[in-house]
Amino acid sequence: MKILRDGETLSVSGISELDASNSEAFSSQLSAALPANVRQIDIDLSRTRMDCGGLGALVALRNFARRHNTCIAIRLLNPTLAVQCLFALTRMDRLFPIEPQ
């Protein structure tokens, strides 16, 4: 996973899997990399396979980030069709803005 900061935006990419087996590592790495003045987190999901454990990790990240900055936005970029379907089925697409390619 690659985490880059550009001003008030934290960009996350290079995630091949986000599932129950690595959701804790994902959450802890991003939480540790999250400075107080970040206003947006962009997560590139173009090459990511995900299950409900990955959804839980994203919700945990959202909750953690909002405790530190209530105005922070988390955008999911370029999700695969399978990930888009998972978000639609679980209605998580209402919590996270999804920006397709």
C-alpha positions as CSV (number, residue, x, y, z in Angstrom):
1,M,0.0,0.0,0.0
2,K,1.3,3.4,-0.9
3,I,0.3,6.5,1.1
4,L,1.1,10.0,-0.2
5,R,0.2,13.4,1.2
6,D,-0.4,16.4,-1.0
7,G,-1.5,19.4,1.0
8,E,-4.8,18.6,2.7
9,T,-5.3,15.4,0.8
10,L,-4.0,11.9,1.7
11,S,-3.9,9.6,-1.3
12,V,-3.9,5.8,-0.9
13,S,-3.2,3.4,-3.7
14,G,-1.6,0.0,-4.5
15,I,-4.2,-2.1,-2.5
16,S,-4.6,-5.5,-4.0
17,E,-6.8,-6.9,-1.3
18,L,-8.8,-5.4,1.4
19,D,-10.5,-8.2,3.4
20,A,-10.8,-9.7,6.8
21,S,-7.2,-11.0,6.8
22,N,-5.6,-7.5,6.4
23,S,-8.3,-5.0,7.5
24,E,-6.6,-4.3,10.9
25,A,-3.3,-3.6,9.2
26,F,-5.0,-1.3,6.7
27,S,-6.8,0.6,9.4
28,S,-3.8,1.0,11.7
29,Q,-1.4,2.1,8.8
30,L,-3.9,4.7,7.6
31,S,-4.7,5.9,11.1
32,A,-1.0,6.3,11.9
33,A,-0.5,8.3,8.7
34,L,-3.4,10.6,9.2
35,P,-2.3,14.1,10.3
36,A,-4.8,16.4,12.0
37,N,-5.0,18.9,9.1
38,V,-6.0,16.4,6.3
39,R,-9.4,17.3,4.9
40,Q,-9.7,14.5,2.3
41,I,-8.7,10.9,1.9
42,D,-8.7,9.5,-1.7
43,I,-8.5,5.7,-1.8
44,D,-7.8,4.2,-5.2
45,L,-9.6,0.8,-5.5
46,S,-8.9,0.2,-9.2
47,R,-7.0,-3.0,-8.4
48,T,-8.6,-4.0,-5.1
49,R,-10.5,-7.2,-4.3
50,M,-12.7,-6.6,-1.2
51,D,-15.0,-8.5,1.1
52,C,-17.1,-7.4,4.1
53,G,-14.0,-7.2,6.3
54,G,-12.7,-4.5,3.9
55,L,-15.9,-2.6,4.2
56,G,-15.5,-2.8,8.0
57,A,-12.0,-1.4,7.7
58,L,-13.2,1.5,5.6
59,V,-16.0,2.3,8.1
60,A,-13.5,2.1,11.0
61,L,-11.2,4.5,9.1
62,R,-14.1,6.9,8.5
63,N,-15.1,6.8,12.2
64,F,-11.5,7.3,13.3
65,A,-10.9,10.2,10.9
66,R,-14.2,11.9,11.8
67,R,-13.3,11.8,15.5
68,H,-10.2,13.9,14.6
69,N,-11.8,16.1,11.9
70,T,-15.6,16.2,11.5
71,C,-15.2,17.7,8.0
72,I,-13.0,15.1,6.5
73,A,-14.1,13.4,3.3
74,I,-13.2,9.9,2.2
75,R,-13.6,9.3,-1.6
76,L,-13.3,5.9,-3.2
77,L,-11.7,6.1,-6.6
78,N,-12.0,3.8,-9.6
79,P,-13.6,0.7,-7.8
80,T,-13.9,-2.4,-9.8
81,L,-17.4,-3.5,-10.8
82,A,-17.4,-6.2,-8.1
83,V,-16.5,-3.6,-5.4
84,Q,-19.2,-1.2,-6.7
85,C,-21.8,-4.0,-6.4
86,L,-20.7,-4.8,-2.8
87,F,-21.1,-1.1,-1.9
88,A,-24.5,-0.9,-3.5
89,L,-25.8,-4.2,-1.9
90,T,-24.7,-3.1,1.6
91,R,-25.8,0.5,0.9
92,M,-22.3,1.7,1.9
93,D,-22.3,3.8,-1.3
94,R,-24.4,6.3,0.8
95,L,-21.5,6.8,3.2
96,F,-18.7,6.9,0.8
97,P,-18.6,9.0,-2.5
98,I,-17.6,6.6,-5.3
99,E,-15.8,8.1,-8.3
100,P,-15.6,5.7,-11.2
101,Q,-12.9,5.9,-13.9
